[in-house]
Amino acid sequence: MIKSIIKIFKDENFLRFIHVVENLLSKVLSLALIFVIFISLSELVLILSKDLFTKEPIGFFGPTIIEIFGLFLNILIALELLENITAYLKKHIVQVELVVVTALIAVARKIIIFNPVKYQKSDLFALAAASLALSISYWLIRKVNHK
């Protein structure tokens, strides 16, 4: 009994167990993310159809355009996250380039939906700095990967 317990905790057996758990969790995360993407897509379709058919035809996008762009970008970010998880399942490595691109999209989303009434100018400067840092990181990663 004790020998079997010791055998389970040997390095290669334990690492194999960790690998199985990582794969299982990645698959569960993928399924959950697919569910979230479909819910977000249905919400976007509902909002678009409601705004198209219940608002006046001139300028109906005025107050809701930012919300619609935010929903589009939420779905895009979720798809990028799904791609990150899928790439991890295929290669068992975290692809830093994909992570940086996803973060860049998330920061761009925040900039696009930025409400100057609700937030301070310093918040916009912080988003700009984050965008610049992520852009430089992406450029460096691409440069290194290209070689």
GIZI-V971474 format. One record per pair of residues at least 12 apart in sequence whose C-alpha atoms are under 10 Angstrom apart, sorted by the first residue. I is the first residue (numbers start at 1). J is the second residue. If there is no record, write none. Layout:
BEGIN
i->I j->J
i->I j->J
END
This chain:
BEGIN
i->19 j->92
i->22 j->88
i->22 j->89
i->22 j->92
i->23 j->85
i->23 j->88
i->23 j->89
i->23 j->90
i->23 j->92
i->24 j->89
i->26 j->82
i->26 j->85
i->26 j->86
i->26 j->88
i->26 j->89
i->27 j->85
i->27 j->86
i->27 j->89
i->29 j->81
i->29 j->82
i->29 j->85
i->30 j->81
i->30 j->82
i->30 j->83
i->30 j->84
i->30 j->85
i->30 j->86
i->30 j->89
i->31 j->82
i->32 j->82
i->33 j->78
i->33 j->79
i->33 j->81
i->33 j->82
i->33 j->85
i->34 j->78
i->34 j->79
i->34 j->82
i->36 j->75
i->36 j->78
i->37 j->74
i->37 j->75
i->37 j->76
i->37 j->77
i->37 j->78
i->37 j->79
i->37 j->82
i->38 j->75
i->39 j->75
i->40 j->71
i->40 j->72
i->40 j->74
i->40 j->75
i->40 j->78
i->41 j->71
i->41 j->72
i->41 j->74
i->41 j->75
i->43 j->68
i->43 j->71
i->44 j->67
i->44 j->68
i->44 j->69
i->44 j->70
i->44 j->71
i->44 j->72
i->44 j->75
i->45 j->68
i->45 j->71
i->47 j->64
i->47 j->67
i->47 j->68
i->47 j->71
i->48 j->61
i->48 j->64
i->48 j->65
i->48 j->68
i->51 j->64
i->51 j->65
i->65 j->113
i->66 j->109
i->66 j->112
i->66 j->113
i->66 j->114
i->66 j->115
i->67 j->112
i->67 j->113
i->68 j->113
i->69 j->109
i->69 j->112
i->69 j->113
i->70 j->106
i->70 j->109
i->70 j->110
i->70 j->112
i->70 j->113
i->70 j->114
i->71 j->109
i->72 j->109
i->73 j->105
i->73 j->106
i->73 j->108
i->73 j->109
i->73 j->110
i->73 j->112
i->73 j->113
i->74 j->105
i->74 j->106
i->74 j->109
i->76 j->102
i->76 j->105
i->76 j->106
i->76 j->109
i->77 j->101
i->77 j->102
i->77 j->103
i->77 j->104
i->77 j->105
i->77 j->106
i->77 j->109
i->78 j->102
i->78 j->106
i->79 j->102
i->80 j->98
i->80 j->99
i->80 j->101
i->80 j->102
i->80 j->103
i->80 j->105
i->81 j->98
i->81 j->99
i->81 j->101
i->81 j->102
i->81 j->103
i->83 j->95
i->83 j->98
i->83 j->99
i->83 j->102
i->84 j->96
i->84 j->97
i->84 j->98
i->84 j->99
i->84 j->102
i->96 j->137
i->96 j->138
i->96 j->141
i->97 j->137
i->97 j->138
i->97 j->139
i->97 j->140
i->97 j->141
i->97 j->142
i->97 j->145
i->98 j->138
i->99 j->138
i->100 j->134
i->100 j->135
i->100 j->137
i->100 j->138
i->100 j->141
i->101 j->134
i->101 j->135
i->101 j->137
i->101 j->138
i->102 j->134
i->103 j->130
i->103 j->131
i->103 j->134
i->103 j->135
i->104 j->130
i->104 j->131
i->104 j->132
i->104 j->133
i->104 j->134
i->104 j->135
i->104 j->137
i->104 j->138
i->105 j->131
i->105 j->134
i->106 j->131
i->107 j->127
i->107 j->128
i->107 j->130
i->107 j->131
i->107 j->134
i->108 j->127
i->108 j->128
i->108 j->130
i->108 j->131
i->110 j->124
i->110 j->127
i->111 j->123
i->111 j->124
i->111 j->125
i->111 j->127
i->111 j->128
i->111 j->131
i->114 j->127
END
